[in-house]
Amino acid sequence: MFTGIIETLGTIQEIQKEKDNFHITIESSITTELQIDQSVAHNGICLTVVAIKDTLYTVTAIDETIKKTNLGNWQVGDSVNLERAMKLGDRLDGHMVQGHVDQTGTCITAKETGGSWLYTFEYDEASNNLTIEKGSITVNGVSLTVVDSKKNQFSVAIIPYTYEHTNFSTFEVGTQINLEFDVIGKYVSKLYSNK
């Protein structure tokens, strides 16, 4: 379980393909605090640490994960948002994030708005995911508040701190991102669709 509050950025150092799996090696300032078998969110994707060496650690993504996320687009040198799993008893500064990406979306507008940034994302409505005004959404692992909810698209406003400390600064029109919709909203949507 995560909160969507990004701790740091990591840099992809190596990607090895083995059958349908990707083994991804990342350099990060939190590597020395990690342990084998620990869960870490990478752009919102919960992946398990399988190896650690100095400032590098490796995670493995299976085919199911690759199909549902933007992980297949990752390249050596890319920055990824990192968050370790939350500890019981800590403050919950973001919202309940599972690290299970629901689908990808695409950035359709990215603009500076006098000290902050406004991004609009579009997603495939076929999976029946939804957003609501002032509701929670996770974009590449970042817990955010929806400021403009429409059918199969939404906008978020990004403060300078988030822009500087996450990979939002690399987003442009056409950037594919990972989306995890609010877990409570998913349950409500499922209940209503079963009626």
C-alpha positions in Angstrom: 0.0 0.0 0.0 1.3 3.5 -0.9 0.2 7.1 -0.4 1.2 8.6 -3.8 3.7 11.0 -2.2 6.8 10.5 -4.2 10.1 10.1 -2.2 12.6 10.6 -5.0 13.4 10.0 -8.6 15.3 7.0 -9.9 17.2 6.6 -13.2 16.9 3.5 -15.3 20.4 2.1 -15.9 19.6 -1.2 -17.7 16.7 -3.1 -19.1 17.1 -6.8 -19.8 14.4 -8.9 -21.6 14.1 -12.5 -20.6 11.2 -14.3 -22.3 8.2 -12.1 -21.5 9.8 -10.5 -18.5 11.8 -7.3 -18.1 14.5 -7.0 -15.5 15.0 -3.3 -14.8 18.0 -1.9 -12.9 17.6 1.5 -11.3 20.0 3.9 -9.6 18.4 5.7 -6.7 19.3 7.6 -3.5 17.1 5.2 -1.5 18.8 2.0 -2.7 20.9 1.5 0.4 17.6 1.5 2.5 15.9 -1.2 0.4 15.8 -4.9 1.0 15.3 -7.9 -1.3 11.6 -8.8 -1.6 10.5 -5.2 -0.7 7.7 -3.5 -2.8 8.5 -0.1 -4.4 6.2 1.9 -6.6 7.8 2.9 -9.9 5.7 5.5 -11.7 2.8 4.0 -9.7 3.7 0.4 -10.6 4.3 -1.9 -7.6 7.4 -3.9 -8.3 9.4 -6.2 -6.1 13.1 -5.7 -5.5 15.0 -8.8 -6.6 18.7 -7.7 -6.4 20.7 -4.9 -4.8 24.3 -3.8 -5.5 25.7 -0.5 -4.2 23.3 2.3 -5.5 21.6 0.0 -8.0 18.7 -2.3 -7.5 16.7 -4.5 -9.9 13.0 -5.3 -10.2 11.2 -7.7 -12.5 8.1 -6.9 -14.5 6.0 -9.7 -15.9 4.0 -9.7 -19.1 0.7 -8.7 -17.4 2.3 -5.6 -15.9 3.9 -4.7 -19.1 0.6 -4.9 -21.0 -1.4 -2.7 -18.5 1.2 0.0 -18.0 3.6 2.3 -19.9 6.6 0.1 -18.7 7.1 -1.2 -22.2 8.1 2.4 -23.3 10.8 2.8 -20.6 14.3 3.4 -21.8 17.8 3.6 -20.2 18.2 7.1 -18.9 14.5 7.7 -18.1 13.5 9.1 -14.7 10.9 7.2 -12.7 9.0 8.4 -9.6 9.8 6.2 -6.6 7.9 5.5 -3.4 8.5 2.8 -0.8 5.5 1.1 0.8 4.0 3.0 3.7 4.5 2.0 7.3 1.6 1.3 9.5 1.1 4.2 11.9 2.5 6.8 9.5 0.5 9.8 8.4 -1.4 9.3 5.2 -0.5 12.5 3.2 -1.8 11.4 -0.2 -4.6 8.8 -0.6 -4.8 5.0 -0.5 -2.8 3.8 -3.5 -2.4 0.1 -4.2 0.4 0.3 -6.8 -1.9 -1.6 -9.2 -2.1 0.4 -12.4 -5.6 0.3 -14.0 -4.7 1.6 -17.4 -2.5 4.1 -19.2 -3.6 7.5 -20.4 -2.1 10.2 -22.7 -1.2 13.8 -21.9 -3.3 16.0 -24.3 -2.4 19.4 -22.8 0.6 20.6 -20.7 0.8 24.3 -19.9 2.4 26.6 -17.3 -0.2 28.8 -15.6 1.6 31.5 -13.8 3.6 29.6 -11.2 1.9 26.2 -11.5 1.2 23.7 -14.4 -2.0 22.3 -15.7 -2.1 18.9 -17.4 -5.0 17.2 -19.1 -5.1 13.5 -19.6 -7.3 11.3 -21.8 -7.9 7.6 -21.2 -9.9 4.8 -22.9 -13.4 4.8 -21.4 -13.9 1.1 -22.3 -12.7 -0.1 -18.9 -15.4 2.0 -17.1 -12.9 3.9 -14.9 -14.0 7.3 -13.8 -12.9 10.5 -12.1 -14.9 13.0 -10.1 -14.3 16.7 -9.5 -12.0 17.1 -6.4 -11.6 13.3 -6.3 -8.3 11.4 -6.1 -6.3 10.1 -9.0 -2.8 8.6 -9.2 -0.7 9.7 -12.3 2.7 7.9 -12.6 2.4 7.1 -8.8 1.7 10.7 -7.8 -1.4 11.3 -5.6 -3.4 14.2 -7.1 -6.7 16.0 -6.9 -8.9 16.1 -10.1 -9.7 19.7 -11.0 -11.7 19.1 -14.1 -13.5 15.8 -14.6 -15.0 15.0 -18.0 -16.0 11.8 -19.8 -12.7 9.9 -20.4 -10.5 12.8 -19.5 -9.5 14.9 -16.5 -7.1 17.7 -15.5 -4.7 18.2 -12.6 -2.9 21.3 -11.3 0.8 20.7 -10.3 2.6 22.9 -7.7 6.2 23.8 -8.3 7.5 21.3 -5.7 5.8 18.4 -7.4 6.9 19.6 -10.8 10.6 19.7 -9.6 10.6 16.5 -7.6 8.7 14.1 -9.9 8.9 13.3 -13.6 6.0 15.6 -14.4 8.6 18.0 -15.7 9.2 15.6 -18.6 5.5 15.4 -19.7 4.5 16.9 -23.0 1.5 16.3 -25.3 1.6 12.7 -26.3 3.4 11.4 -23.2 1.8 8.1 -22.0 1.3 7.8 -18.3 0.1 5.2 -15.8 -3.3 5.7 -14.1 -4.6 4.2 -10.9 -8.1 5.3 -10.2 -9.4 5.8 -6.6 -10.1 2.4 -5.1 -13.4 3.6 -3.4 -14.6 4.9 -6.8 -13.8 1.6 -8.4 -15.9 -0.3 -5.9 -18.8 2.1 -6.2 -18.6 1.9 -10.1 -18.5 -1.9 -9.9 -21.6 -2.0 -7.6 -23.6 0.2 -9.9 -22.6 -1.7 -13.0 -23.9 -4.9 -11.4 -27.4 -3.6 -10.9 
